[in-house]
Amino acid sequence: MSPHTGVRETQRRRTRRALLDAALSELEERSLGSLGLREIARAAGVTPTAFYRHFRGVGDLGAALVEEALASLHETVRGILAAAGDAEQRGDAAVGLIAELVRSRPAHVRFLVRERHGGVPAVREAIAGQLDAFAEEIGAALGADPLSADWDAHDVTMLSRLLVDHMFMTASAFLAASLRGEDWSAALGTARRQLRLIHLGRVHWTG
């Protein structure tokens, strides 16, 4: 790579980052469907033409934010599922993972919570795709666990999606506590009790 090419690539990455950060900032109080690409470009300090060098439209940018927020978590989730320990220990690890996501990327979590059922199809589909992937990973682990190894596939899927919904709900609860200026002890306790309740249901499930 020539020095000129290296400088150009560095600038390209900076512009893309500026667009993503500008969108997150603009989305603090708004939905993506109400935001135009010209507004994002202006907030990032670039031209609309520069926007189109990185994203096909606002929906494409939103899908990139979803990828940025969730894609890197898959390996960690797989590690939690494969870890030794009982269900309570793995549940605590999962809740800790969600808490860390909210602490490190609150703007991303706010965006995900708002847009999961929002008005931009590309973003709804991107969020659904990531959550489906988490459900598949959890379902594979549940299917290999002696406790649910003989379950009907539909029941395994039902449980895995319940756990994914719990993850999302817990992230929303942590975010809401932060916005109210509260500590997370109540939300943490509730999330852990909910997981214990789910586990008890799993132990006694007869299909």
N, C-alpha and C positions, 0 to 999 in steps of 0.2 A: 504494500500500500504506500503510495506516494505521500509526502507531507501535506500536499494540497488536498488529497482525498481524505486523509485523516482529519484535517481541520473541518472539511465539509461534513463528514460523518458526525463529528462531535457537535457541530452546529445543528445538524438534523435531529440528533437525540435531545439537545437542549430545547429545541422548538417543540418537539413532541411532548416533552415533559411539561413545558410551560402551558401547552394546551390542556393537558390532563389536569394540571393543578388549577388552572383558571376555571375549568368546568366544575371541579369539586368545590371551589370557593363560591361560584355562582349558584351551585345547587344546595347551599346550606339552608336556604329558606324556600327553594323552588323545586318543582319537578322538572325532569329532563324534557318532557314534552312541551314545556312553556319556554324553553331556552333555545335561541337561534344560534346558528354557527357564527354569524357575524358578531354577536355578543361575546361568544367565547373567544373568537379571534382578537377582538378589541381588548378584552380583559387580559389576554396573553401577550398583547403588544405585537401581534403579527397581522398580516393581511388575510382576507378570506381565501385568496389563492394559495397562501402558505398552508392554511388549514387543509385544503384538498390534497396537498402533497402527502399528508399523513393519514387522513380519514376520509371515507366516502361521504360521510354525513354525521349528524349528531348521534344517530343510532349506532354507528360504527364506533364512534368515540366512547359511547356508553358501554358497549360490549367490551372495549379495551379496559375500561375501569373495572368491570366485573372480573375479567381475566386477572387483572393486577391484584384484586382483592382476594380471590379465592383459589386460583390455580396452584399457588405455591403451598397450599395447605394439604393437598392430597397425600403427599409423602408423610407428613406428620400424622395425619389421621390413620394412615395404614400402619404407622409405627405404634400408635396407641392401641389399635385393634389387635396387633400381634404381640403386644407386651404381656409379660407374665403378670399375674395378680388376679384378684377377684373382680367381679363386676363393679363393685363400689370403687375400687382403685382406678379402674379404667374410666369409670364415669367421672371421677374427680379430675383425671387427666384431661378428659374431653372438655369439661367445664373450664379448666384452666386455659386450655387452648383458645376457647371462645373469648375468655376474658382478655387474653393477651392480644387477640385480634382487635377487640374494641379499644383497648388502650393504645395500641400502636397505629391503628387506622380508623379513628372515629368517623372521619368524613366519608370513607369508603363504606363503612357499616351503615351510616345514615342513608347513603345513596342506595344501598342494597335493600334496606328495609322499605324505603319509599317506593322503589321502582320494581319490586318483585311482582306487584300486580298493577304496575303503572301503564301509561299510555303509549310507550314506545315498544313496538313488537320485538325489534332486534334485541333490546335489553332484557325484556321479559324472557325471551328464548335463551339468551346467554345465561341468565340466572338459573332458569329451569334446567339447562344443560349441566351446569356445575353441580346443582343439587342432585340431579339424577345420577351423576357420576359418584357423588358421595354415597348415595343410597345403594348403588351397585357394590361399592367397596364394603360398606357395612353389611350388606346382604351376603356377600361372599364369606365374610368372617362369621356371620351368624350361621350360615349353612354348614360351616366346618366345625362349629362348636357342638359338643355332645348334647348340650342342653336343648338345642333346636335342630340338630342334624336330621331328625326324621319328620320335621315339619313339612307341611304342604308349601310349595314354592310361593303361592299367593300370600300365605301367612308370613313367610320370611320377608317378602317385599313390603307387606303392611307394616311390620315392625321396623324395618330399616327406614322407611319413609317417616314413620312416627318419630324415630330418633333424629332424623335430619330436621324435621319440623321443630323438634325440641331445641336443637342447636340454634336454629334461626330465631326462635322465640326467646331463647336465653340471651342471645346477642342484643335483641331489641330491648329486653329488660335492663341489661347493663347500660345500654346507651341512654335509655329513659332516666335511669338513676343518675347518670352523669349530668344530664341536662337539667335535672332538678337540684343538682348540687349535693346529692346524697352519696353516702358510701355504698358499697356493693354488698354488704353483709347479708341483707335481707334477700336480695336477688340471688346471691350465691347459695344461701340456704334453701331457697325455694327450688332452684335448679337441681340441687343434689337430691332433695326429697322427691322431686318428680321422677328423676332417674331411678331411684330406689323403688318407687311405685311401679314404674314400667318394668323393672326387673322382676318384681314379685309377680306381676301379671304374666310375665314370660315363664317363670318357674311353674306356674299353675295352669298354663294354657293347655287346653285339650283340643282346640281346633273346632 
